[in-house]
Amino acid sequence: MIALKTSLSAAFLSIVALNSSGALAYRWFNWQFDITCEATGFFVPANESELVSFVKSQYPRKTLLKPVVTFGGGWDLVDLIPTLHDHGLQVQNLGSEKVQNYIGASTTGTHDTGKQNQNLATQIIGLRVLDSQGNIHVIDKDNNLEAFRVAVGALGIITEVTIQAEPVSYLKRTNKVVEGPSNITELYQTIADIGAKYEQININGPNLVWNSSTQQLVPSTNLTLVYWEPTNHTGPANCSVDFCSNDCGICNRDYTCYDYKMNSIATTPAGICYRGFMGQFEHFFPVENLAEAGTDYFNYAISQSDRLAPYQGIKDILAAQGMSRYESDDVTVITRFVKGDDTWLSPVNTYNLQPNASGVFATLEYSWVPSYNNFTLQWFYQDLASEFIPQFGDKYNVRPHWNKMLFNNDTYASTIYPKINDWLEIQEQMDPQCQFVNPFLVDRLGIDRCRSLFE
Ligand SMILES: Cc1cc2nc3c(=O)[nH]c(=O)nc-3n(C[C@H](O)[C@H](O)[C@H](O)COP(=O)(O)OP(=O)(O)OC[C@H]3O[C@@H](n4cnc5c(N)ncnc54)[C@H](O)[C@@H]3O)c2cc1C
């Protein structure tokens, strides 16, 4: 018994909606009435053989037998993920940490790694959005979903979201340290080859380490590969007790662990173990450009020794005083992979790719970490970070992460977001008086009608 919307292939069967007594309910709520889901199709088998015949009947029709979950716009991942888990569910992917709001993370295109893994926003199949005049809009696949999934707050206040969930699963995570070639071109060819070999991998490194005697940045080509694989392990879950992402724990060592998918890919609270200044950008580009773009980016970073030198004296002073401040490598590069999507403002939107492109993107995350917090150095990091897109953006089709340092202008935005004019039209309808806009968005996206408000 399935209520179908438009076509069978679009029907969703809500398996979470089957409660233990087998009662029928079109809309399902949890016991606190704060998590709910709406099934477009619903089936309650009387016994196992009925279930077997039902699933067989849906197989030729390719009906999506997947759980959907609806929840309010205020849910943070630290609450959402355990609650989903209590219901035997998880999301397809997360970023590297859970100290985030689900909407905050998805609407900025947050992602993790995996050539078949997309960013969080692609999990969204429906939204309720409040416009600036107080009207609620129901957004779904027939109703501009591609415009709203990544909207950085500018298309209204999201009050409710419906996502595609999936049953909980385990992953095996492996950390492996390898020494990369010292020649930078060969190093990035190696990184591209490693990326091609593994389905879901994070490549930590290379680094640039400041040498106070020579006053030079010195490449360290040690790479830590962190990769995830499906497993049928059902024993102890031990990834979350030994996490190295976000500076929680030591990463560059060999080990394996097993855990529920959510815990094996994202740090548990406290989630962020380094709380200090940092210059960081993350740039996405078609994976086909990785070897060349990676080489150019790293060579450009290496060539900055003379500009960095005036700021480095403090390390020697701290060392002389025996101060054990945070002493990271001076520059760390992380490479990840994301599958592209059709969301208009997604950093991995596929609208302007070459016809023969795979649709998979690589990302380069650069982090300049100071020995101690000081604004002069932080502003220098900003200047330096702002130079990469003018240098390499057009050449490699580079798109910046919405919630890391980004500096592009509206001309560049129209290249990397070919649907920007359609998006700006919707923005005007949702927010005629520019109440959801700020100077940053005006400059980045060219929301010219709002410009005078901020001058
Ligand atoms: C330690 C650390 C690790 C990170 N790791 C990753 C990573 O692995 N991958 C990655 O891609 N990024 C990563 N990031 C960046 C991360 O994706 C962003 O910081 C993310 O946006 C954080 O979500 P938030 O809840 O803090 O959102 P906020 O920064 O609070 O909000 C982001 C945007 O969402 C909008 N918004 C929030 N709620 C609503 C709503 N209800 N309606 C409409 N708009 C709304 C806000 O207006 C804002 O524009 C990391 C950041 C940190 C600090």
The ligand as a MOL file (V3000), in Angstrom:
LIG
                    3D

  0  0  0     0  0            999 V3000
M  V30 BEGIN CTAB
M  V30 COUNTS 53 58 0 0 0
M  V30 BEGIN ATOM
M  V30 1 C 37.1380 22.8460 13.3990 0
M  V30 2 C 36.3700 23.0400 12.1300 0
M  V30 3 C 36.3380 22.0030 11.2310 0
M  V30 4 C 35.6660 22.1720 10.0210 0
M  V30 5 N 35.6600 21.1260 9.1780 0
M  V30 6 C 35.0260 21.2620 8.0000 0
M  V30 7 C 34.9800 20.1880 7.1070 0
M  V30 8 O 35.4520 19.0980 7.3750 0
M  V30 9 N 34.3760 20.3670 5.9330 0
M  V30 10 C 33.7990 21.5560 5.5970 0
M  V30 11 O 33.2530 21.6630 4.5010 0
M  V30 12 N 33.8200 22.5950 6.4380 0
M  V30 13 C 34.4130 22.4710 7.6280 0
M  V30 14 N 34.4160 23.5370 8.4920 0
M  V30 15 C 33.7210 24.7660 8.1310 0
M  V30 16 C 32.2590 24.5640 8.4260 0
M  V30 17 O 31.6720 23.9490 7.3180 0
M  V30 18 C 31.5050 25.8210 8.6530 0
M  V30 19 O 32.1340 26.4730 9.7000 0
M  V30 20 C 30.0200 25.5430 8.9390 0
M  V30 21 O 29.2360 26.4700 8.3210 0
M  V30 22 C 29.7800 25.6150 10.3690 0
M  V30 23 O 28.3990 25.5550 10.6620 0
M  V30 24 P 27.8270 26.4890 11.7970 0
M  V30 25 O 26.6940 25.7660 12.4020 0
M  V30 26 O 28.9080 26.9460 12.7000 0
M  V30 27 O 27.2690 27.6230 10.8980 0
M  V30 28 P 27.3260 29.1950 11.0490 0
M  V30 29 O 28.6860 29.6360 10.6690 0
M  V30 30 O 26.7400 29.6050 12.3550 0
M  V30 31 O 26.2830 29.5840 9.9020 0
M  V30 32 C 26.5940 29.3850 8.5620 0
M  V30 33 C 25.5280 30.0510 7.6970 0
M  V30 34 O 24.2920 29.4110 7.8950 0
M  V30 35 C 23.2730 30.3590 7.9790 0
M  V30 36 N 22.2090 29.7760 8.7800 0
M  V30 37 C 22.3070 29.1590 9.9800 0
M  V30 38 N 21.0830 28.7510 10.3930 0
M  V30 39 C 20.1900 29.1330 9.4490 0
M  V30 40 C 18.7830 29.0150 9.2910 0
M  V30 41 N 18.0210 28.4250 10.1950 0
M  V30 42 N 18.2100 29.5470 8.1850 0
M  V30 43 C 18.9470 30.1460 7.2310 0
M  V30 44 N 20.2880 30.2770 7.3180 0
M  V30 45 C 20.9020 29.7870 8.4160 0
M  V30 46 C 23.9360 31.5510 8.6370 0
M  V30 47 O 23.2460 32.7280 8.3090 0
M  V30 48 C 25.3090 31.5300 8.0070 0
M  V30 49 O 25.3000 32.2110 6.7770 0
M  V30 50 C 35.0320 23.3970 9.7180 0
M  V30 51 C 35.0470 24.4330 10.6450 0
M  V30 52 C 35.7030 24.2640 11.8430 0
M  V30 53 C 35.6830 25.3700 12.8440 0
M  V30 END ATOM
M  V30 BEGIN BOND
M  V30 1 1 1 2
M  V30 2 1 2 3
M  V30 3 2 2 52
M  V30 4 2 3 4
M  V30 5 1 4 5
M  V30 6 1 4 50
M  V30 7 2 5 6
M  V30 8 1 6 7
M  V30 9 1 6 13
M  V30 10 2 7 8
M  V30 11 1 7 9
M  V30 12 1 9 10
M  V30 13 2 10 11
M  V30 14 1 10 12
M  V30 15 2 12 13
M  V30 16 1 13 14
M  V30 17 1 14 15
M  V30 18 1 14 50
M  V30 19 1 15 16
M  V30 20 1 16 17
M  V30 21 1 16 18
M  V30 22 1 18 19
M  V30 23 1 18 20
M  V30 24 1 20 21
M  V30 25 1 20 22
M  V30 26 1 22 23
M  V30 27 1 23 24
M  V30 28 2 24 25
M  V30 29 1 24 26
M  V30 30 1 24 27
M  V30 31 1 27 28
M  V30 32 2 28 29
M  V30 33 1 28 30
M  V30 34 1 28 31
M  V30 35 1 31 32
M  V30 36 1 32 33
M  V30 37 1 33 34
M  V30 38 1 33 48
M  V30 39 1 34 35
M  V30 40 1 35 36
M  V30 41 1 35 46
M  V30 42 1 36 37
M  V30 43 1 36 45
M  V30 44 2 37 38
M  V30 45 1 38 39
M  V30 46 1 39 40
M  V30 47 2 39 45
M  V30 48 1 40 41
M  V30 49 2 40 42
M  V30 50 1 42 43
M  V30 51 2 43 44
M  V30 52 1 44 45
M  V30 53 1 46 47
M  V30 54 1 46 48
M  V30 55 1 48 49
M  V30 56 2 50 51
M  V30 57 1 51 52
M  V30 58 1 52 53
M  V30 END BOND
M  V30 END CTAB
M  END
